[in-house]
Amino acid sequence: MKWIGDITGRVGVTVGDRGLVYIKGGAAWADTNYTAGQNLTVGGLGAAGVVNGSVSNTRFGGVLGAGIEYGFMPGWSAKLEYDYFDFGKTNLNMPMTATGAIAGVGGGTARFNLPINVNQQVHTIRVGANYHFN
């Protein structure tokens, strides 16, 4: 995953005079680079080759989370938060390149598309400190 971003809102209840327990939800975006590759060797034929490819995709999904926040000094709070991101299922075509050679015969290159199915979820834990401007 190259990057992930979200826009969320949160609702919570106070615990004591400085604590907050909350849930959150919203929209999320992620940009991911999917790659595949394999080195191939057939010893008896003296053949060797490489197959590789990659595809990038920016996905839209949702995020749900929960956390706790505690005010430890005037204007400062610390938080611990869990988030679940779900970007759903999608089908992609990954452009592949295969190169190879057989000893004494020569080699070549082939290009093709590899269909892949992606079902992407991400789990994160965030630890942070916040300064609250008055």
N, C-alpha and C positions, 0 to 999 in steps of 0.2 A: 504494500500500500504506500503510495507516494505521499498522499495527504488525506486528511479527514476533517470535515467541518460540520458544525451543527448550529441551529437556532432553536433554543428551548425556552420554556417557561417553567417555573416551579411553584409548588404550593406546599406549605408545611405548617407545623405546629411548634410552638416554643416549648422548651423543656427548661424549667427553672427560669432564671433571669438572663442567662447568656447562651442558651443552647437552642438549636433548631434542627428538627428532623423533617425531611422533605422528600417529595417525589417530583419527578420532572418528566417532560416529554416534548417532542417537537420533530423537526425535519433535519435530515442529515444528507451530506454529500461526501463521496469518496472517489479518489482517482487511484486506480490500481493498475499495475503492469503485470500481466500474466505471461510467464515464459515456460518453454518446454525445450528440452534438449537431450540428446543421447548420442554417445559414441558407439560405433558398431565395428566389430572385428570378426572376421570368419577366418580362422587360422589355416585350415586346409587349403583354402583358395588364395591365401595371401591378399584378402580383400579387407579394406577398412573404409569407414565413412563416418559422417557426422550429420545428424538431423537436428535442426534447431529453428525456433521461431518465437515471436512475442507479439502481444497486442495490448494496447492500453485502452481503458474504458473508464469514463466518469459516470458514477451511478448515483441515483437519488433513492433515499429510503427514510426510515424513521428511527427515532431513538427514544428509549425509555430508561429512566434511571431513578436512583434513590441515594440519599446521602445524609450526613450529619455535619453541622457547622457549629462552632463554639467560639464565642467572643472571649479572647484571653487577655486582651489589653484594650484600653479605650481606643476605638477606631480600628482595631485589628481583630480578625477572626481566622480560624484554621478550619479546613474542611477535608472530609474523606467521602468519596463519591464512587458509586458503581454505575456504569452505563452499558446498555445493550443496544447495539446498532444492528438493524436488519435491512439489507439492501436487496432482498428477494432473489429470484432466479432469473437468469438470462442466458441466451444462446449467443455465442460469438464465433466468428471465423478467424482462426489464427493463421496468418501467412507463414508457411514453413519453407525452409530451404534444405535440401538433401544433397550432400556432395560425397563422392566416393571414388575409389579406384581399386582395380584388381591388378596385382603385380603382373607385369609383362603385357597387359592389355590396354591400360589407360583408365581414364575416369570421366566423370561428367557431373552435371548439376541438374537437379529437378526442383521445381517449385510447385507447391500445392497448398490448398487451404485445409486446415484441420478444424472440424467443428468441435467446439467445447461447450459444455454446460457448466455454468457457474451458479452456485448457491452460496451467498456470502453473508455471514454474520460476524460481528466483531464484539468482543467483550473488553471493556477498559476499566481500570481503577485509577482515579485521579486523587492526588493529594495536593493541597494548595493552601495558600495564605492570601487573604483579601484585606485591602485597606479601604475603609468606608469614609468617604469625604462627607463632612457635615455641612 
